[in-house]
Amino acid sequence: LLLETHLLTDTAVLRVSSLGVSSFFVENINALQLAALRLVRAVFSRYEKHRDLILEDIFSSLARLPTSKKNLRTYRLSNGQAIQMVTALILQLVQCIVVSLLSDFSQEKDREDMEMKVISSYELSLNVGQKFLSTFLKKCCTAKDEDDFRPLFDNFVTDLLCALNLPEW
């Protein structure tokens, strides 16, 4: 991806991430969603100051996500089960922070610096996950009639349980 090799302006980053995130809330475009998954993950891992905006963009569109069981889960796991594309997106966004830092360690000589980067990236990943879950739960508690997030959260937890013991997650 071009994003992994070149720095983009803030405007370009916001446009690219918004375009990528919006594809997750349209049905029957699986190939485009897989490409968008990689795109949003690259932006999220590289541009730390835009992470909150990406998460806000996801939450602002989450209410449009279908809750019916038909064609809901299209991202295939290694065990043959499937989860929602948006769940795969969230899992990869939380995890990509650590992975992107670990790839730089082949160049590092100081073991303590490596360990500190692993610990800090892990803590940052935990913070992103906690921020996502706490925002999601708040939206479930303050549900309005037109934006009930509880079925979405139920589907999200079901997906997490499907992916729980798989090594890639």
N, C-alpha and C positions, 0 to 999 in steps of 0.2 A: 504494500500500500504506500502511496505517496505520503500519507500522514506519518508513517514511521520513519521517513528519511528527511522530510522537510518541515520546517516550522511554518505555521500558518498564522495569519493575523487573527486577532480576536473576532473580528466580524466573520471571517471565513470559518473559523472554528464553530461559532454559534450557528451559522447557516448549515454547515455540514452535519453537526450533531442533531439539529432540529429536523433536518431531512431524514436522517437515519432513524431517529426515534419515532417519527410519525408513521413509518412503514409498519411498525409493530401493532398498530391499531386499525389495520385494514385486513380483511379476510382474504384468503386464497391467493396469496402472493408469497409462498414459502421460499422460493429461490431468492427473491428480492430481500426478504427478511433475513435470510442467512448471510447475505452480503452486507446488509445493514448492521447485523450483529457484529461482524468483524470491524466495520467502520466505526461504530459507536464505542466499541471496546478500545480501539486504537486511540480515539480522541480522549476517552476517559482516563486511560493510563498515562497519556502524555501531557495533558493539560489540566493540572491539578486545580487551578483556580476556576475552571468551568464545571467541575464535578457537581457542585450544588445546583447549578442551572440545568444540567442534564437530568438530575434526579427530579427537579421541579417540573421539567418538561414531561417526564414519564408520568408523574402524578397528575398533572393537568389533563393528560389524555387517558388515564387509567379508567375513568368512568365510561369511556366509549368501548372498552373491551367487552366482547361477548361473554355471557355467563352460561349460555346453553351448552350442553354436553356435545352437541354435534360439531365436529371439526374444531374442537377447542384446543386439543393438544396435538401439535404438529411437529415438535422438535423430538426426534428419535434419540433415545438413550442407547447405550451399549448393551443393555439387558433386554432390548426389544420394546420396552415401555416408552411412552411419549409424555412430554410435558408441554406446557404453553411456551410459545416463543418468548413472551415477556418474562417468564420465570427464568428461562435460559439466559436472557439478557441481564437480569439482575444478578444472577449467580456469577456470570462472567465479569460483570463490572466490579463486584466485590473482590473477586479473585485476581483480576488483572493487575491490580496495584502491586501485589507481591511478586507476581511472575515477571513484570517488567523490570523490577529492581534486581531480581535474581539473575537475570540475563547479563547484567553488567559485572558480575563477580569474577568472571574468568580473567578480567584485567586487573583485579585488585590483588595486592600482595599482603596487605595487613589483615590478618584474620579478625582482629577485634573490630576493625571498621566494617568488615563483611557482616559480622554478627550483629553489630549495632544497626546496620541497614536492614537486615532481615527482621529484627525485632521492631524497628520503627515502621517498616512497611506493613508488617503484620498488624500492629496496633492501628495504623491508618486504615487498613482493610476492615478491621473490627469496627472502627468508628463509622465508616461508611455503611456497613451492614446494620449497625445499631440505629443510625440516623434514618435509614430506609424503613426499618421495622417500626420504629417509634412513630414516624410520620404516617405510615400505613395504619397502625393501630389507632392513632388519633382520628384519622379519617373514618375509620369504622365506628368509633364512638360518637362522632358528631355527624352521623349520616343523615342526610336529608332524603326526602322521598324520591327525588329524581337521581340522586347520587348515593346509592347504597353500596358501600364498599365491602360489606360483610361476605357476600357470595364470592367476590373477587379474592378476598383474603382466604376463604375456605379453599378455593381452587389453588391458590398459591401454596398453602400449607400441604395440600395433597400432592402437589408437584415436588415440594421439598422432600416429602417422605419417599417419593419414588426415586429420587436422586441421592438419598441419604448415604447409602453404603457403597456407592459406585466410586471407584478410584479416581475417575476424571473430575469428580465434583468434590 
